[in-house]
Amino acid sequence: MNRFHVHLNVADLASSIRFYSQLFAAEPTVLKPDYAKWLLEDPRVNFAISNTGRAPGIDHLGIQAESGEALALLGHRLDAAGGAVVPEDAAVCCYARSDKLWTEDPQGTRWETFHTVGEATTYYAGDAACATDGANCTPDISAMKPKTEKGASCCAPQSGCC
């Protein structure tokens, strides 16, 4: 079964962890100096927060697929929805390694569908990698062109990443 995903940027990680731990009646599943994640069953959600310098608020929404096949099916649904779909294979993001598909809804909300294949020791891959060709990543999904080499990625198509 797939899992709904919400990622919030927060200004104060410690107070946000206290708040969400109380709200969810659970401690984070993953806890890092700049990131926390709860994998909840009720409701079935992957809820993540980070304080990596972005403006507080919703960073993106998404669906975590249970398998590569489920991710491919979600990709077909994203394609049918009509938005530009940007693949990001072997991404290192949020202390995990995942294959991803990014798009935006008609209002510009970023959507990430992904299948996690392992853990990572860093929040994102770093300066040498980026999800798109060109000088900088962009929040304009339609302007992005996916990289062709596998393993080159960053946390999300966005301004100033990498």
C-alpha positions in Angstrom: 0.0 0.0 0.0 1.3 3.4 -0.9 1.7 6.1 1.7 0.8 9.8 1.5 3.8 12.2 2.0 4.0 15.7 3.4 7.2 17.7 3.8 7.2 20.9 5.8 10.0 23.4 6.2 10.1 24.6 9.8 11.9 27.5 11.5 12.5 25.7 14.8 13.1 22.0 14.5 13.1 21.2 18.2 9.8 22.8 19.0 8.3 21.3 15.8 9.5 17.9 16.8 7.9 18.3 20.3 4.6 19.5 18.7 4.3 16.8 16.1 5.4 14.0 18.5 2.6 15.0 20.8 0.1 15.4 17.9 1.0 11.9 16.5 1.6 10.3 19.9 4.9 9.0 18.5 8.5 9.9 18.4 10.1 10.4 14.9 11.1 7.3 13.0 14.1 9.2 11.7 15.8 12.1 13.6 18.7 14.1 12.3 20.1 17.5 13.3 18.2 19.2 10.5 15.4 16.7 9.7 12.7 14.5 11.4 10.3 12.0 9.8 7.4 10.0 11.2 6.1 6.9 9.3 2.6 6.7 10.7 0.0 4.0 10.2 -3.0 6.0 11.4 -3.2 8.0 9.2 -0.9 6.2 6.8 1.5 9.0 6.1 5.2 9.8 5.7 5.4 13.2 7.5 8.7 15.0 7.3 10.0 18.3 8.6 13.4 20.0 8.0 15.1 23.3 8.7 17.5 23.5 5.8 17.1 27.2 5.1 13.9 27.3 3.1 11.0 29.4 4.0 8.7 27.8 6.6 5.6 26.1 5.2 4.7 23.3 2.9 7.7 22.3 0.8 6.0 19.6 -1.2 3.4 16.8 -1.1 3.7 13.3 -2.5 3.1 9.6 -2.5 5.6 7.0 -1.3 5.3 3.9 -3.4 5.9 0.5 -1.9 7.8 -0.8 -5.0 9.3 0.2 -8.3 6.3 -1.2 -10.1 4.0 1.0 -7.9 6.1 4.0 -8.7 5.8 3.3 -12.5 2.0 3.1 -12.1 2.0 6.4 -10.3 4.2 7.8 -13.1 1.5 6.8 -15.6 -1.1 8.6 -13.5 1.0 11.7 -13.2 1.5 11.7 -17.0 -2.3 11.3 -17.6 -2.9 14.2 -15.2 -1.1 16.4 -17.8 1.8 18.0 -15.9 5.4 17.7 -16.9 6.9 14.7 -15.1 10.6 14.9 -14.2 12.3 11.7 -13.2 15.1 11.7 -10.6 16.7 8.2 -10.4 18.9 7.1 -7.5 18.3 10.4 -5.6 19.9 11.1 -2.3 17.5 13.1 -0.3 16.3 13.4 3.3 18.8 10.7 4.5 17.4 8.2 2.0 18.1 6.8 -1.5 15.1 6.9 -3.8 13.9 6.8 -7.3 11.5 9.8 -7.8 9.1 11.5 -10.2 8.4 15.2 -9.7 5.6 17.3 -11.1 3.5 20.3 -10.1 -0.3 20.6 -9.8 -2.1 23.5 -11.6 -1.5 25.8 -8.6 2.2 25.2 -8.6 2.3 22.8 -5.6 5.3 20.4 -6.0 4.4 16.7 -5.9 7.0 14.0 -5.4 6.3 10.3 -6.0 9.1 8.1 -4.9 10.2 4.6 -4.0 12.8 4.4 -1.3 15.5 1.8 -1.8 17.9 2.5 1.1 19.3 4.9 3.6 21.8 7.7 3.1 24.2 9.5 5.5 23.5 13.0 4.2 20.4 15.1 3.7 21.1 15.4 0.0 23.8 14.5 -2.5 25.6 17.8 -2.4 27.0 20.4 -4.9 28.2 17.9 -7.6 24.7 16.6 -8.3 21.4 18.2 -9.4 18.2 16.8 -10.8 18.2 18.8 -13.9 20.4 20.0 -16.7 21.4 23.7 -16.7 23.1 26.1 -14.3 20.5 25.8 -11.5 17.5 23.8 -10.4 14.3 25.7 -10.9 10.9 25.6 -9.2 9.4 25.7 -12.7 9.0 22.0 -13.4 8.0 22.6 -17.0 11.3 24.4 -17.7 13.4 21.4 -16.4 15.0 18.7 -18.4 16.0 15.5 -16.6 19.6 14.6 -16.4 20.5 11.4 -18.3 23.2 10.0 -16.0 22.0 7.8 -13.2 22.9 8.8 -9.6 23.1 12.5 -10.2 20.5 14.1 -8.1 19.6 16.6 -5.4 16.7 16.7 -2.9 14.2 18.2 -5.3 13.8 20.4 -8.4 14.2 23.8 -6.8 15.8 27.2 -6.9 19.4 27.2 -5.6 19.6 23.5 -4.9 22.9 21.8 -5.4 
